[in-house]
Amino acid sequence: MHATRPGSGPPAGPPAGPPEEPLPPDFAAALAAFERHLRAERGLSEHTVRAYAGDIESMLAHAARCGLARLAELDVEIIRAWLATQHSAGKSRATLARRTAGARAFTRFAVSRGLLGTDPGARLASARLRRELPSALTVREMFAVLDGHLDSNPDAVASSVPGDRAADADGPVRAALVLRDTAIMELLYATGIRVGELCGLDLGDVDDSRRAIRVFGKGAKERVVPFGKPADEALTRWLRFGRGVLVTGESGKAVLLGARGRRLDPRTARRVVHARIAATGGVADTGPHGLRHTAATHLLEGGADLRSVQELLGHASLTTTQIYTHVSASRLVAAYRQAHPRA
């Protein structure tokens, strides 16, 4: 049992950019303490920590250019002015909302540590974001992707994943990669887990008897997610006949491996998904997050209750999960309009 494992989190986007001059010592010390807090206490991934730190570094650099040298002098007007420069630079609403949230997190942390007397970030208002309905494959499309001809043609799949050294690999390695890629597809659809969670799986996280995996999500929160028989069979084939072909001294306990034997990189997993879907004619391209959307939509359409889907996906808030009810409702309306003679 693992005590903690950094969560992967959704892509946080590029940071706001490095400052032109070194930060004043008081700012630099506060930023370093904030980074330690994000890693040790909130358990965020390195990718998310870098994004937060880059944004806050940019904000503090703006404050320094405005003549501030001590964090206690930071106020809401300085933060708003920094956000205004981001808006003038053409940053999107989503980026501005993320940087506003980062500023709030930093000032809240600073107050909790006694570095600020009051919380200026609490007075910031976020730009309203339009929540786009997630795209999802139909059941028929998903089955076409999973049950296609790919398993019988190792070269077609292995050579279509650039960066995994499949094109120049020998026969056993190519065959092992096909088994791995099938396991990737089946597990992503069966569980709806994030690609970072998939790549972070260790052998001890797989419970064969219950057909379930232990997943460490955002903030190192642990949950158990079941999967069905097809995913179980694909995972078993990979572990019995594929993993041993790729395993090296650098493999550790990772369930999924790259062609060099190291833990599978999320970028390679994304390429696998795109390649598999591209090899299935007539199916719109999507990535691992699209398979997560697809799994959630199909669960709700099949009668699963919202709370159960929330738990399976690892959403902190039920509001996040509720978006999938709109997807199902929109599909129902579309089907009605297409099929009913007086629609």
Disulfide bonds with the S-S distance in Angstrom:
none
